Amino acid sequence: MSMMIEVGSVSNAMRGKRILEQRGVRAYVRRRAPSENEEGCGYGLLIPASEPRAVTWLKEGGVRVIRVRERESG
């Protein structure tokens, strides 16, 4: 199971990637599909392995989290 954490801006995505990787969680900055751009600029963090503490760490680091989507791996 992977996670897509949608954030408020590309700056938040870059900061979030750094926060997560400092905690040992691999994260990738991804642009959302145009049809999904309901809020923010359309960026998110893809985490290949679900990490339940990721959102907490991001919020503690000042990253604006819009939505979290769980995705099936494979």
LUMNUVO-423740 format. One record per residue: residue in one letter; x negated, y, z negated of N, C-alpha, C in turn. Coordinates in Angstrom, 1 decimal. Layout:
SITE  type  n_east  n_north  n_up  ca_east  ca_north  ca_up  c_east  c_north  c_up
SITE  A  X  Y  Z  X  Y  Z  X  Y  Z
...
***
This chain:
SITE  type  n_east  n_north  n_up  ca_east  ca_north  ca_up  c_east  c_north  c_up
SITE  M  -0.9  -1.2  0.0  0.0  0.0  0.0  -0.9  1.2  0.0
SITE  S  -0.6  2.2  0.9  -1.3  3.4  0.9  -0.4  4.6  0.5
SITE  M  -1.0  5.7  0.3  -0.2  6.9  -0.1  -0.5  8.1  0.9
SITE  M  0.5  8.8  1.2  0.4  10.1  1.9  0.9  11.2  1.0
SITE  I  0.0  12.0  0.5  0.3  13.1  -0.4  0.3  14.4  0.4
SITE  E  1.5  14.9  0.6  1.6  16.2  1.4  1.4  17.4  0.5
SITE  V  0.5  18.3  1.0  0.1  19.5  0.2  0.5  20.7  0.9
SITE  G  0.3  21.9  0.3  0.8  23.2  0.7  -0.1  23.8  1.8
SITE  S  -1.3  23.4  2.0  -2.2  24.1  2.9  -3.4  23.2  3.2
SITE  V  -4.1  23.6  4.3  -5.3  22.9  4.7  -6.4  23.1  3.6
SITE  S  -6.4  24.3  2.9  -7.3  24.5  1.8  -7.0  23.6  0.7
SITE  N  -5.7  23.4  0.4  -5.4  22.5  -0.7  -5.8  21.0  -0.4
SITE  A  -5.6  20.7  0.9  -6.0  19.3  1.3  -7.5  19.1  1.2
SITE  M  -8.3  20.1  1.5  -9.8  20.0  1.4  -10.2  19.9  -0.1
SITE  R  -9.6  20.8  -0.9  -9.8  20.8  -2.3  -9.4  19.4  -2.9
SITE  G  -8.2  18.9  -2.5  -7.7  17.7  -3.1  -8.6  16.5  -2.7
SITE  K  -9.1  16.5  -1.5  -10.0  15.4  -1.0  -11.3  15.4  -2.0
SITE  R  -11.8  16.6  -2.2  -13.0  16.7  -3.1  -12.7  16.2  -4.5
SITE  I  -11.5  16.6  -5.1  -11.1  16.2  -6.4  -11.0  14.7  -6.5
SITE  L  -10.3  14.1  -5.5  -10.1  12.6  -5.6  -11.4  11.9  -5.4
SITE  E  -12.2  12.3  -4.5  -13.5  11.6  -4.2  -14.5  11.7  -5.4
SITE  Q  -14.4  12.8  -6.2  -15.2  12.9  -7.4  -14.7  11.9  -8.4
SITE  R  -13.5  11.4  -8.3  -13.0  10.4  -9.2  -13.1  9.0  -8.6
SITE  G  -13.8  8.9  -7.5  -14.0  7.6  -6.9  -12.8  7.1  -6.0
SITE  V  -11.9  8.0  -5.6  -10.8  7.6  -4.7  -11.1  8.1  -3.3
SITE  R  -11.1  7.2  -2.3  -11.3  7.6  -0.9  -10.1  8.3  -0.4
SITE  A  -10.3  9.5  0.2  -9.1  10.3  0.7  -9.5  10.9  2.1
SITE  Y  -8.5  11.0  2.9  -8.7  11.5  4.3  -7.7  12.6  4.5
SITE  V  -8.1  13.8  5.0  -7.2  14.9  5.4  -6.6  14.5  6.7
SITE  R  -5.3  14.6  6.7  -4.5  14.3  7.9  -3.5  15.4  8.2
SITE  R  -3.2  15.7  9.5  -2.2  16.6  9.9  -0.9  15.8  10.0
SITE  R  0.2  16.3  9.5  1.5  15.6  9.6  2.0  15.8  11.0
SITE  A  2.9  14.9  11.4  3.6  15.1  12.7  4.5  16.3  12.7
SITE  P  4.6  17.0  13.8  5.4  18.3  13.8  6.8  18.1  13.3
SITE  S  7.4  16.9  13.5  8.8  16.7  13.0  8.8  16.7  11.4
SITE  E  7.7  16.5  10.8  7.6  16.4  9.3  7.3  17.7  8.7
SITE  N  7.0  18.7  9.5  6.6  20.0  8.9  7.7  20.9  8.4
SITE  E  8.2  20.4  7.3  9.4  21.1  6.6  8.9  22.3  5.7
SITE  E  7.7  22.1  5.1  7.1  23.0  4.2  5.7  23.1  4.4
SITE  G  5.0  24.2  4.0  3.6  24.2  4.1  3.1  24.2  5.5
SITE  C  1.8  24.0  5.7  1.2  24.1  7.0  1.1  22.8  7.7
SITE  G  1.5  21.7  7.0  1.5  20.4  7.7  0.3  19.5  7.5
SITE  Y  -0.3  19.6  6.3  -1.4  18.8  6.0  -1.2  17.9  4.8
SITE  G  -1.9  16.8  4.8  -1.7  15.9  3.6  -3.0  15.1  3.4
SITE  L  -3.0  14.3  2.4  -4.1  13.4  2.0  -3.7  12.0  2.1
SITE  L  -4.3  11.2  3.0  -4.1  9.8  3.1  -5.0  9.1  2.2
SITE  I  -4.5  8.3  1.3  -5.2  7.5  0.4  -5.0  6.0  0.7
SITE  P  -6.0  5.3  1.2  -5.7  3.9  1.7  -5.2  2.9  0.7
SITE  A  -5.6  3.1  -0.6  -5.2  2.2  -1.7  -4.4  3.1  -2.7
SITE  S  -3.2  2.7  -3.0  -2.4  3.5  -3.9  -3.1  3.7  -5.2
SITE  E  -3.1  4.9  -5.7  -3.7  5.3  -7.0  -2.7  6.1  -7.7
SITE  P  -2.0  5.5  -8.7  -0.9  6.2  -9.4  -1.4  7.5  -10.1
SITE  R  -2.6  7.7  -10.4  -3.1  8.9  -11.1  -3.4  10.0  -10.2
SITE  A  -3.4  9.8  -8.9  -3.9  10.8  -7.9  -3.1  12.1  -8.0
SITE  V  -1.8  12.0  -8.0  -1.0  13.2  -8.0  -1.3  14.0  -9.3
SITE  T  -1.4  13.4  -10.4  -1.7  14.1  -11.7  -3.1  14.8  -11.5
SITE  W  -4.1  14.1  -11.0  -5.4  14.7  -10.9  -5.3  15.9  -9.9
SITE  L  -4.6  15.8  -8.8  -4.5  16.9  -7.9  -3.8  18.1  -8.6
SITE  K  -2.7  17.9  -9.3  -2.0  19.0  -9.9  -2.9  19.7  -11.0
SITE  E  -3.6  18.8  -11.7  -4.5  19.4  -12.8  -5.6  20.2  -12.1
SITE  G  -6.0  19.9  -10.9  -7.0  20.7  -10.1  -6.4  21.9  -9.4
SITE  G  -5.1  22.1  -9.5  -4.5  23.3  -8.9  -4.0  23.1  -7.5
SITE  V  -3.9  21.9  -7.1  -3.4  21.6  -5.7  -1.9  21.5  -5.7
SITE  R  -1.3  22.2  -4.8  0.2  22.2  -4.7  0.6  21.0  -3.9
SITE  V  1.3  20.1  -4.6  1.8  18.8  -4.0  3.2  19.0  -3.6
SITE  I  3.5  18.8  -2.4  4.9  18.9  -1.9  5.7  17.6  -2.0
SITE  R  5.1  16.5  -1.5  5.8  15.3  -1.5  4.8  14.1  -1.5
SITE  V  5.2  13.0  -2.0  4.3  11.8  -1.9  5.1  10.7  -1.2
SITE  R  4.5  10.1  -0.3  5.1  9.0  0.5  4.2  7.7  0.4
SITE  E  4.9  6.6  0.0  4.2  5.3  -0.1  4.3  4.7  1.3
SITE  R  3.2  4.1  1.8  3.2  3.5  3.1  2.7  2.1  3.0
SITE  E  3.3  1.2  3.7  2.9  -0.2  3.8  1.5  -0.3  4.5
SITE  S  0.6  -1.0  4.0  -0.7  -1.2  4.7  -0.6  -2.2  5.8
SITE  G  -1.4  -2.0  6.8  -1.4  -3.0  7.9  -0.5  -2.7  8.9
***
